Each structure stands twice: as structure tokens, then as C-alpha cells.
Amino acid sequence: MTKAEIVADVANKTGVEKVAVQAVVESFMESVKSSMVSGENVYLRGFGSFIVKRRAEKTGRNISKNTTIIIPAHNIPSFKPAKTFTGEVKGHK
């Protein structure tokens, strides 16, 4: 499902204009992104959590040049679904 399909679905279910729904969806995504950039996790009860995970510094290999490289420590975004969310998806055939 794409963002446009989500906007259309929410607009149909709520009766709100697509332009307003699109503004809300984009604002939500921007809020989640800015929170995660600042290192904060976002918790949506019953849906899941957007979590910032810290990856430690590690040594890697560039196999084409046969050299060792250092991969610096960094943060990555992650999503952890709520138990009710995973239960519904697992039950769906």
C-alpha cells in the first residue's frame, strides 16, 4: 500500500478531503522522522514503536580491494510492532 492509497482509504473512511488527510499523514511522518533524528523513540500503543537502534563500531572487509575498513558507530531506525498488531497479521490468511 502506498502513501496515496493510505490517504484515499482514510479519506473514504472519515469523509475528510484528501488534501487534508494528506497534510495530516505527511505531518505525522515528519513528526516521527524528526523525533527519531533527535534520538527519541515514538510509541503508538496498539500499533507499535519506531525505535532508534545504535550500531557499535565494527571492522569490515572490502573484498574487492582485500582491505580492512572500520565501520563507525551509527544509529538506524527500526519498527517494532505491538503484540496485538503481530497477532492480527499472523491470524490473517
MOPAC internal coordinates of N, CA, C and O (Angstrom, degrees):
PM7 1SCF
backbone

  N    0.0000 0     0.00 0     0.00 0    0    0    0
  C    1.4418 1     0.00 0     0.00 0    1    0    0
  C    1.5280 1   108.67 1     0.00 0    2    1    0
  O    1.2310 1   120.84 1   -48.22 1    3    2    1
  N    1.3100 1   115.99 1   131.78 1    3    2    1
  C    1.4593 1   121.20 1  -179.33 1    5    3    2
  C    1.5254 1   110.69 1   -92.73 1    6    5    3
  O    1.2310 1   120.87 1    -8.93 1    7    6    5
  N    1.3377 1   115.95 1   171.07 1    7    6    5
  C    1.4571 1   120.15 1   178.24 1    9    7    6
  C    1.5284 1   110.22 1   -61.63 1   10    9    7
  O    1.2310 1   120.10 1   139.70 1   11   10    9
  N    1.3246 1   117.41 1   -40.30 1   11   10    9
  C    1.4719 1   121.26 1   179.19 1   13   11   10
  C    1.5307 1   110.94 1   -62.34 1   14   13   11
  O    1.2310 1   120.23 1   141.39 1   15   14   13
  N    1.3223 1   117.16 1   -38.61 1   15   14   13
  C    1.4646 1   120.91 1   178.38 1   17   15   14
  C    1.5309 1   111.11 1   -68.58 1   18   17   15
  O    1.2310 1   120.37 1   143.04 1   19   18   17
  N    1.3300 1   116.90 1   -36.96 1   19   18   17
  C    1.4629 1   120.74 1   176.77 1   21   19   18
  C    1.5234 1   109.62 1   -64.32 1   22   21   19
  O    1.2310 1   120.56 1   134.37 1   23   22   21
  N    1.3247 1   116.53 1   -45.63 1   23   22   21
  C    1.4670 1   121.16 1   179.24 1   25   23   22
  C    1.5247 1   110.06 1   -59.40 1   26   25   23
  O    1.2310 1   120.06 1   133.66 1   27   26   25
  N    1.3249 1   117.49 1   -46.34 1   27   26   25
  C    1.4645 1   121.29 1  -179.86 1   29   27   26
  C    1.5235 1   110.93 1   -63.30 1   30   29   27
  O    1.2310 1   119.76 1   138.32 1   31   30   29
  N    1.3229 1   118.05 1   -41.68 1   31   30   29
  C    1.4569 1   122.48 1  -179.45 1   33   31   30
  C    1.5297 1   111.11 1   -64.19 1   34   33   31
  O    1.2310 1   120.34 1   133.10 1   35   34   33
  N    1.3273 1   116.96 1   -46.90 1   35   34   33
  C    1.4615 1   120.86 1   179.83 1   37   35   34
  C    1.5299 1   110.21 1   -65.54 1   38   37   35
  O    1.2310 1   120.11 1   139.93 1   39   38   37
  N    1.3251 1   117.39 1   -40.07 1   39   38   37
  C    1.4603 1   120.64 1   178.80 1   41   39   38
  C    1.5211 1   110.67 1   -62.68 1   42   41   39
  O    1.2310 1   120.17 1   138.73 1   43   42   41
  N    1.3264 1   117.28 1   -41.27 1   43   42   41
  C    1.4664 1   120.76 1   178.28 1   45   43   42
  C    1.5249 1   112.11 1   -66.18 1   46   45   43
  O    1.2310 1   120.37 1   140.18 1   47   46   45
  N    1.3291 1   116.90 1   -39.82 1   47   46   45
  C    1.4662 1   121.23 1  -176.99 1   49   47   46
  C    1.5304 1   112.78 1   -74.70 1   50   49   47
  O    1.2310 1   120.34 1   149.38 1   51   50   49
  N    1.3280 1   116.96 1   -30.62 1   51   50   49
  C    1.4624 1   119.96 1  -175.10 1   53   51   50
  C    1.5234 1   113.96 1  -103.74 1   54   53   51
  O    1.2310 1   119.83 1   160.59 1   55   54   53
  N    1.3203 1   117.93 1   -19.41 1   55   54   53
  C    1.4627 1   120.99 1  -176.47 1   57   55   54
  C    1.5182 1   113.24 1    80.34 1   58   57   55
  O    1.2310 1   120.11 1  -172.37 1   59   58   57
  N    1.3245 1   117.40 1     7.63 1   59   58   57
  C    1.4648 1   121.96 1   177.99 1   61   59   58
  C    1.5309 1   108.33 1   -86.64 1   62   61   59
  O    1.2310 1   120.79 1   -33.06 1   63   62   61
  N    1.3274 1   116.10 1   146.94 1   63   62   61
  C    1.4671 1   120.31 1  -179.19 1   65   63   62
  C    1.5277 1   111.00 1   -61.60 1   66   65   63
  O    1.2310 1   121.50 1   -32.41 1   67   66   65
  N    1.3409 1   114.73 1   147.59 1   67   66   65
  C    1.4639 1   120.42 1  -178.34 1   69   67   66
  C    1.5278 1   111.92 1   -59.72 1   70   69   67
  O    1.2310 1   120.10 1   143.80 1   71   70   69
  N    1.3195 1   117.41 1   -36.20 1   71   70   69
  C    1.4725 1   120.72 1  -178.85 1   73   71   70
  C    1.5224 1   110.20 1   -62.02 1   74   73   71
  O    1.2310 1   120.39 1   137.00 1   75   74   73
  N    1.3371 1   116.86 1   -43.00 1   75   74   73
  C    1.4666 1   120.84 1   179.88 1   77   75   74
  C    1.5268 1   110.53 1   -68.39 1   78   77   75
  O    1.2310 1   120.40 1   138.28 1   79   78   77
  N    1.3206 1   116.85 1   -41.72 1   79   78   77
  C    1.4688 1   120.66 1   179.20 1   81   79   78
  C    1.5183 1   110.17 1   -63.63 1   82   81   79
  O    1.2310 1   120.39 1   137.94 1   83   82   81
  N    1.3334 1   116.87 1   -42.06 1   83   82   81
  C    1.4615 1   120.32 1   179.57 1   85   83   82
  C    1.5296 1   110.30 1   -62.33 1   86   85   83
  O    1.2310 1   119.76 1   139.57 1   87   86   85
  N    1.3205 1   118.06 1   -40.43 1   87   86   85
  C    1.4699 1   121.27 1   178.30 1   89   87   86
  C    1.5244 1   110.64 1   -62.59 1   90   89   87
  O    1.2310 1   120.44 1   139.25 1   91   90   89
  N    1.3304 1   116.77 1   -40.75 1   91   90   89
  C    1.4678 1   120.89 1   179.48 1   93   91   90
  C    1.5270 1   110.60 1   -66.62 1   94   93   91
  O    1.2310 1   120.45 1   134.00 1   95   94   93
  N    1.3259 1   116.75 1   -46.00 1   95   94   93
  C    1.4714 1   120.76 1  -179.35 1   97   95   94
  C    1.5288 1   110.56 1   -61.70 1   98   97   95
  O    1.2310 1   120.34 1   134.37 1   99   98   97
  N    1.3273 1   116.96 1   -45.63 1   99   98   97
  C    1.4657 1   120.25 1  -179.86 1  101   99   98
  C    1.5295 1   111.07 1   -66.33 1  102  101   99
  O    1.2310 1   120.22 1   142.70 1  103  102  101
  N    1.3245 1   117.18 1   -37.30 1  103  102  101
  C    1.4585 1   121.04 1   177.27 1  105  103  102
  C    1.5301 1   110.70 1   -65.17 1  106  105  103
  O    1.2310 1   120.59 1   139.14 1  107  106  105
  N    1.3414 1   116.49 1   -40.86 1  107  106  105
  C    1.4671 1   120.84 1   176.96 1  109  107  106
  C    1.5258 1   110.40 1   -60.59 1  110  109  107
  O    1.2310 1   120.53 1   131.94 1  111  110  109
  N    1.3283 1   116.58 1   -48.06 1  111  110  109
  C    1.4667 1   119.87 1  -178.61 1  113  111  110
  C    1.5255 1   110.90 1   -62.94 1  114  113  111
  O    1.2310 1   119.95 1   141.10 1  115  114  113
  N    1.3300 1   117.70 1   -38.90 1  115  114  113
  C    1.4611 1   121.47 1   179.02 1  117  115  114
  C    1.5286 1   110.56 1   -66.60 1  118  117  115
  O    1.2310 1   120.27 1   141.28 1  119  118  117
  N    1.3304 1   117.10 1   -38.72 1  119  118  117
  C    1.4701 1   120.70 1   178.27 1  121  119  118
  C    1.5214 1   111.16 1   -64.31 1  122  121  119
  O    1.2310 1   120.42 1   136.73 1  123  122  121
  N    1.3382 1   116.81 1   -43.27 1  123  122  121
  C    1.4638 1   120.96 1   178.42 1  125  123  122
  C    1.5249 1   109.45 1   -63.09 1  126  125  123
  O    1.2310 1   120.59 1   133.36 1  127  126  125
  N    1.3232 1   116.48 1   -46.64 1  127  126  125
  C    1.4629 1   120.63 1  -178.04 1  129  127  126
  C    1.5296 1   111.57 1   -62.92 1  130  129  127
  O    1.2310 1   119.85 1   134.15 1  131  130  129
  N    1.3320 1   117.89 1   -45.85 1  131  130  129
  C    1.4660 1   119.94 1  -178.09 1  133  131  130
  C    1.5310 1   111.21 1   -66.79 1  134  133  131
  O    1.2310 1   120.28 1   144.73 1  135  134  133
  N    1.3350 1   117.07 1   -35.27 1  135  134  133
  C    1.4656 1   119.63 1   176.47 1  137  135  134
  C    1.5215 1   110.72 1   -63.92 1  138  137  135
  O    1.2310 1   120.62 1   136.33 1  139  138  137
  N    1.3259 1   116.42 1   -43.67 1  139  138  137
  C    1.4639 1   120.05 1  -178.41 1  141  139  138
  C    1.5246 1   111.61 1   -69.80 1  142  141  139
  O    1.2310 1   120.10 1   144.19 1  143  142  141
  N    1.3273 1   117.41 1   -35.81 1  143  142  141
  C    1.4676 1   120.42 1   176.83 1  145  143  142
  C    1.5242 1   110.36 1   -61.44 1  146  145  143
  O    1.2310 1   120.58 1   143.89 1  147  146  145
  N    1.3400 1   116.50 1   -36.11 1  147  146  145
  C    1.4620 1   119.80 1   179.16 1  149  147  146
  C    1.5334 1   112.39 1   -83.21 1  150  149  147
  O    1.2310 1   120.22 1  -176.38 1  151  150  149
  N    1.3392 1   117.18 1     3.62 1  151  150  149
  C    1.4584 1   121.40 1   174.89 1  153  151  150
  C    1.5125 1   114.80 1    92.22 1  154  153  151
  O    1.2310 1   119.71 1  -173.91 1  155  154  153
  N    1.3376 1   118.16 1     6.09 1  155  154  153
  C    1.4621 1   121.60 1  -179.70 1  157  155  154
  C    1.5221 1   110.71 1   -92.26 1  158  157  155
  O    1.2310 1   120.61 1   -37.49 1  159  158  157
  N    1.3210 1   116.43 1   142.51 1  159  158  157
  C    1.4588 1   121.38 1   173.42 1  161  159  158
  C    1.5253 1   108.76 1   -86.28 1  162  161  159
  O    1.2310 1   120.51 1   -24.88 1  163  162  161
  N    1.3355 1   116.62 1   155.12 1  163  162  161
  C    1.4639 1   122.20 1   178.97 1  165  163  162
  C    1.5194 1   107.55 1  -119.00 1  166  165  163
  O    1.2310 1   120.33 1   -56.71 1  167  166  165
  N    1.3392 1   116.97 1   123.29 1  167  166  165
  C    1.4519 1   122.16 1  -177.02 1  169  167  166
  C    1.5261 1   109.81 1  -112.40 1  170  169  167
  O    1.2310 1   120.15 1   -56.62 1  171  170  169
  N    1.3228 1   117.31 1   123.38 1  171  170  169
  C    1.4575 1   122.98 1   176.73 1  173  171  170
  C    1.5219 1   107.31 1  -118.71 1  174  173  171
  O    1.2310 1   120.62 1   -81.80 1  175  174  173
  N    1.3235 1   116.43 1    98.20 1  175  174  173
  C    1.4634 1   122.38 1  -175.68 1  177  175  174
  C    1.5228 1   110.53 1   -55.22 1  178  177  175
  O    1.2310 1   120.57 1   -49.79 1  179  178  177
  N    1.3299 1   116.51 1   130.21 1  179  178  177
  C    1.4605 1   122.50 1   179.28 1  181  179  178
  C    1.5139 1   113.28 1    86.52 1  182  181  179
  O    1.2310 1   120.07 1   168.84 1  183  182  181
  N    1.3372 1   117.47 1   -11.16 1  183  182  181
  C    1.4675 1   121.36 1   179.69 1  185  183  182
  C    1.5145 1   110.89 1  -114.84 1  186  185  183
  O    1.2310 1   120.68 1   121.81 1  187  186  185
  N    1.3301 1   116.30 1   -58.19 1  187  186  185
  C    1.4531 1   119.87 1   179.41 1  189  187  186
  C    1.5092 1   111.64 1   159.67 1  190  189  187
  O    1.2310 1   120.85 1     7.13 1  191  190  189
  N    1.3235 1   115.99 1  -172.87 1  191  190  189
  C    1.4608 1   122.45 1  -177.31 1  193  191  190
  C    1.5210 1   110.29 1  -128.88 1  194  193  191
  O    1.2310 1   121.50 1   -44.66 1  195  194  193
  N    1.3237 1   114.74 1   135.34 1  195  194  193
  C    1.4603 1   121.26 1   171.07 1  197  195  194
  C    1.5201 1   105.15 1   -94.93 1  198  197  195
  O    1.2310 1   120.63 1   -63.97 1  199  198  197
  N    1.3266 1   116.40 1   116.03 1  199  198  197
  C    1.4584 1   121.70 1  -170.53 1  201  199  198
  C    1.5262 1   110.29 1  -119.69 1  202  201  199
  O    1.2310 1   121.07 1   -39.51 1  203  202  201
  N    1.3360 1   115.55 1   140.49 1  203  202  201
  C    1.4613 1   121.62 1   173.62 1  205  203  202
  C    1.5191 1   107.15 1   -91.32 1  206  205  203
  O    1.2310 1   120.64 1   -62.17 1  207  206  205
  N    1.3276 1   116.39 1   117.83 1  207  206  205
  C    1.4706 1   120.88 1   178.22 1  209  207  206
  C    1.5204 1   109.23 1  -102.69 1  210  209  207
  O    1.2310 1   121.02 1   -38.94 1  211  210  209
  N    1.3223 1   115.65 1   141.06 1  211  210  209
  C    1.4656 1   121.93 1   179.54 1  213  211  210
  C    1.5219 1   109.05 1   -99.72 1  214  213  211
  O    1.2310 1   120.77 1   -56.35 1  215  214  213
  N    1.3062 1   116.13 1   123.65 1  215  214  213
  C    1.4621 1   121.44 1   174.76 1  217  215  214
  C    1.5279 1   108.56 1   -98.84 1  218  217  215
  O    1.2310 1   120.55 1   -50.26 1  219  218  217
  N    1.3137 1   116.56 1   129.74 1  219  218  217
  C    1.4649 1   121.45 1  -179.14 1  221  219  218
  C    1.5319 1   110.33 1   -74.38 1  222  221  219
  O    1.2310 1   121.54 1   -20.18 1  223  222  221
  N    1.3242 1   114.65 1   159.82 1  223  222  221
  C    1.4632 1   119.70 1   175.16 1  225  223  222
  C    1.5229 1   108.78 1   -64.16 1  226  225  223
  O    1.2310 1   120.56 1   -38.84 1  227  226  225
  N    1.3292 1   116.54 1   141.16 1  227  226  225
  C    1.4626 1   119.33 1   179.44 1  229  227  226
  C    1.5204 1   110.39 1  -147.67 1  230  229  227
  O    1.2310 1   121.73 1   -14.83 1  231  230  229
  N    1.3231 1   114.29 1   165.17 1  231  230  229
  C    1.4545 1   121.46 1   178.97 1  233  231  230
  C    1.5267 1   108.77 1   -98.62 1  234  233  231
  O    1.2310 1   121.12 1   -47.58 1  235  234  233
  N    1.3257 1   115.46 1   132.42 1  235  234  233
  C    1.4526 1   120.72 1   178.08 1  237  235  234
  C    1.5160 1   110.43 1  -124.85 1  238  237  235
  O    1.2310 1   121.13 1    -3.05 1  239  238  237
  N    1.3296 1   115.44 1   176.95 1  239  238  237
  C    1.4624 1   120.23 1  -179.67 1  241  239  238
  C    1.5190 1   109.84 1  -125.49 1  242  241  239
  O    1.2310 1   120.83 1   -44.12 1  243  242  241
  N    1.3247 1   116.02 1   135.88 1  243  242  241
  C    1.4500 1   122.05 1   169.74 1  245  243  242
  C    1.5225 1   105.35 1   -95.74 1  246  245  243
  O    1.2310 1   120.10 1   -80.45 1  247  246  245
  N    1.3206 1   117.41 1    99.55 1  247  246  245
  C    1.4661 1   120.01 1  -171.79 1  249  247  246
  C    1.5204 1   112.79 1   -70.86 1  250  249  247
  O    1.2310 1   119.70 1   155.35 1  251  250  249
  N    1.3278 1   118.17 1   -24.65 1  251  250  249
  C    1.4672 1   118.67 1   179.34 1  253  251  250
  C    1.5270 1   111.54 1   -71.04 1  254  253  251
  O    1.2310 1   120.09 1   145.68 1  255  254  253
  N    1.3427 1   117.43 1   -34.32 1  255  254  253
  C    1.4690 1   121.31 1   179.49 1  257  255  254
  C    1.5155 1   112.10 1  -102.90 1  258  257  255
  O    1.2310 1   120.23 1   176.06 1  259  258  257
  N    1.3414 1   117.17 1    -3.94 1  259  258  257
  C    1.4578 1   123.18 1  -178.90 1  261  259  258
  C    1.5329 1   111.41 1    54.68 1  262  261  259
  O    1.2310 1   121.77 1  -131.61 1  263  262  261
  N    1.3405 1   114.22 1    48.39 1  263  262  261
  C    1.4546 1   119.39 1   179.00 1  265  263  262
  C    1.5293 1   109.44 1  -125.18 1  266  265  263
  O    1.2310 1   121.76 1   -20.87 1  267  266  265
  N    1.3200 1   114.23 1   159.13 1  267  266  265
  C    1.4663 1   120.83 1   176.36 1  269  267  266
  C    1.5173 1   107.97 1   -97.13 1  270  269  267
  O    1.2310 1   120.79 1   -43.37 1  271  270  269
  N    1.3318 1   116.09 1   136.63 1  271  270  269
  C    1.4573 1   120.26 1   177.10 1  273  271  270
  C    1.5290 1   109.12 1  -126.58 1  274  273  271
  O    1.2310 1   121.21 1   -26.52 1  275  274  273
  N    1.3111 1   115.29 1   153.48 1  275  274  273
  C    1.4617 1   121.34 1   177.26 1  277  275  274
  C    1.5316 1   107.13 1  -100.44 1  278  277  275
  O    1.2310 1   121.18 1   -57.15 1  279  278  277
  N    1.3230 1   115.35 1   122.85 1  279  278  277
  C    1.4608 1   120.75 1   176.23 1  281  279  278
  C    1.5266 1   106.08 1   -95.19 1  282  281  279
  O    1.2310 1   119.96 1   -64.23 1  283  282  281
  N    1.3417 1   117.68 1   115.77 1  283  282  281
  C    1.4662 1   119.32 1  -175.45 1  285  283  282
  C    1.5232 1   112.63 1   -68.01 1  286  285  283
  O    1.2310 1   120.87 1   -19.54 1  287  286  285
  N    1.3176 1   115.95 1   160.46 1  287  286  285
  C    1.4624 1   121.26 1   175.39 1  289  287  286
  C    1.5194 1   108.23 1   -63.70 1  290  289  287
  O    1.2310 1   120.67 1   -36.27 1  291  290  289
  N    1.3341 1   116.32 1   143.73 1  291  290  289
  C    1.4588 1   120.18 1  -178.39 1  293  291  290
  C    1.5286 1   110.55 1  -157.44 1  294  293  291
  O    1.2310 1   121.18 1   -15.67 1  295  294  293
  N    1.3103 1   115.35 1   164.33 1  295  294  293
  C    1.4608 1   121.84 1   177.28 1  297  295  294
  C    1.5243 1   109.28 1  -100.63 1  298  297  295
  O    1.2310 1   120.87 1   -33.36 1  299  298  297
  N    1.3383 1   115.94 1   146.64 1  299  298  297
  C    1.4565 1   120.77 1   173.61 1  301  299  298
  C    1.5310 1   108.84 1  -133.95 1  302  301  299
  O    1.2310 1   120.39 1   -34.81 1  303  302  301
  N    1.3413 1   116.85 1   145.19 1  303  302  301
  C    1.4598 1   119.19 1   176.76 1  305  303  302
  C    1.5231 1   110.73 1   -79.17 1  306  305  303
  O    1.2310 1   121.19 1   -31.21 1  307  306  305
  N    1.3216 1   115.32 1   148.79 1  307  306  305
  C    1.4569 1   120.90 1  -179.82 1  309  307  306
  C    1.5204 1   108.79 1  -146.21 1  310  309  307
  O    1.2310 1   120.55 1   -27.55 1  311  310  309
  N    1.3301 1   116.55 1   152.45 1  311  310  309
  C    1.4580 1   121.04 1   175.75 1  313  311  310
  C    1.5125 1   108.60 1  -120.36 1  314  313  311
  O    1.2310 1   120.83 1   -50.24 1  315  314  313
  N    1.3177 1   116.02 1   129.76 1  315  314  313
  C    1.4606 1   121.69 1   177.35 1  317  315  314
  C    1.5235 1   107.38 1  -118.28 1  318  317  315
  O    1.2310 1   119.49 1   -70.38 1  319  318  317
  N    1.3327 1   118.57 1   109.62 1  319  318  317
  C    1.4593 1   120.38 1  -178.24 1  321  319  318
  C    1.5256 1   111.82 1   -69.81 1  322  321  319
  O    1.2310 1   121.10 1   -28.06 1  323  322  321
  N    1.3405 1   115.50 1   151.94 1  323  322  321
  C    1.4618 1   121.82 1   176.90 1  325  323  322
  C    1.5255 1   109.31 1   -71.43 1  326  325  323
  O    1.2310 1   120.46 1   -21.28 1  327  326  325
  N    1.3162 1   116.72 1   158.72 1  327  326  325
  C    1.4685 1   120.84 1  -179.57 1  329  327  326
  C    1.5255 1   111.64 1   -59.63 1  330  329  327
  O    1.2310 1   120.32 1   140.57 1  331  330  329
  N    1.3284 1   116.99 1   -39.43 1  331  330  329
  C    1.4694 1   119.11 1   179.06 1  333  331  330
  C    1.5259 1   110.71 1   -65.78 1  334  333  331
  O    1.2310 1   120.54 1   144.59 1  335  334  333
  N    1.3237 1   116.58 1   -35.41 1  335  334  333
  C    1.4650 1   122.34 1   178.36 1  337  335  334
  C    1.5245 1   110.03 1   -63.48 1  338  337  335
  O    1.2310 1   120.36 1   128.69 1  339  338  337
  N    1.3276 1   116.91 1   -51.31 1  339  338  337
  C    1.4616 1   120.39 1  -179.26 1  341  339  338
  C    1.5058 1   111.23 1   -65.31 1  342  341  339
  O    1.2310 1   120.11 1   143.92 1  343  342  341
  N    1.3313 1   117.40 1   -36.08 1  343  342  341
  C    1.4670 1   120.52 1   178.27 1  345  343  342
  C    1.5078 1   112.33 1   -62.32 1  346  345  343
  O    1.2310 1   120.31 1   138.72 1  347  346  345
  N    1.3235 1   117.01 1   -41.28 1  347  346  345
  C    1.4573 1   120.97 1   178.39 1  349  347  346
  C    1.5203 1   111.66 1   -66.55 1  350  349  347
  O    1.2310 1   120.55 1   138.75 1  351  350  349
  N    1.3347 1   116.55 1   -41.25 1  351  350  349
  C    1.4701 1   120.49 1  -179.87 1  353  351  350
  C    1.5297 1   110.66 1   -66.97 1  354  353  351
  O    1.2310 1   120.50 1   138.33 1  355  354  353
  N    1.3264 1   116.65 1   -41.67 1  355  354  353
  C    1.4692 1   120.16 1   179.31 1  357  355  354
  C    1.5126 1   111.74 1   -65.06 1  358  357  355
  O    1.2310 1   120.31 1   143.98 1  359  358  357
  N    1.3345 1   117.01 1   -36.02 1  359  358  357
  C    1.4546 1   121.32 1  -178.85 1  361  359  358
  C    1.5171 1   113.20 1   -75.22 1  362  361  359
  O    1.2310 1   120.65 1   163.21 1  363  362  361
  N    1.3424 1   116.35 1   -16.79 1  363  362  361
  C    1.4634 1   121.05 1  -178.01 1  365  363  362
  C    1.5280 1   109.90 1   -81.56 1  366  365  363
  O    1.2310 1   120.30 1   -47.53 1  367  366  365
  N    1.3181 1   117.03 1   132.47 1  367  366  365
  C    1.4728 1   120.06 1  -179.19 1  369  367  366
  C    1.4922 1   110.49 1  -108.59 1  370  369  367
  O    1.2310 1   120.10 1   180.00 1  371  370  369

